[in-house]
Amino acid sequence: MTYEELVEVARTDDAVVGLVLTGSRGRGYAVTEEADWDVRLVVRDAVAGDCRERYATRHGSRVEVVVLSLSEFEDAGAIGSPSEWDRYSYVDAEVAVDDPDGTVARLVREKGTLPPDAARALAAERLDDYVNCLYRAAKNERSSLVQEGRLDAAESIAALLDFLFAVEGRVRPFNRFLRYELERRPLEDPAFAADLLFERLAAIRAGDPEEQRRTFRDVEALARRQGLGDVIDGWEPDVAWLRGE
């Protein structure tokens, strides 16, 4: 069944609540002829099993359909859940089929941002993780453990990106969509403008100690402006050393 055929069937099947197209095709970004259609088909709880038998397809299928009951879809990507990693799938996703109340579109919008309390907690947690990685990278550099330090520096990147997006209440994009996300809506701090950020990430991944220190100084300034200075202060007496002072 093609994607277009699936949409038409979903519109006429009373068991279906909604259909969401995610991935590159759902965003209309970096779509190639080889790109598949990543579909989340939302169905009524009582008939979820039957719908999985009828509609679900295997991973790698041209039209890859994951069938979720409405209850499962409500929890998909929830903060603290095993599927939290998948939350970005719903940012800018296309809702091709929905019920008259717009239930699926509403849930997709909610998944596309972070609630304020959750965003602040995540920003603090990932800021601490970032400093931890930076600290270990700097210690390894001091001990002439160059390759080990580069691994720690590379590990810091995921925590850094999580922090930068969380402080703005945003879901960190998958790496494939990082440039798309930054071009669509740049980060507010000019120190992390798109082109500069990519240059910084490349230098950090290569283990450049000077860039790591420069980035930490900008991260510290941002964290203090956001009221997260206590996380930085928790790394005393090493904060000045991490700055490169």
Helices and strands as residue ranges (DSSP letters): H 3-12, E 16-22, H 23-27, E 37-43, G 45-47, H 48-55, E 63-69, H 70-75, G 84-90, E 94-97, H 103-111, H 116-142, H 146-166, G 175-177, H 178-184, G 190-192, H 194-205, H 209-225, H 229-233, H 239-243
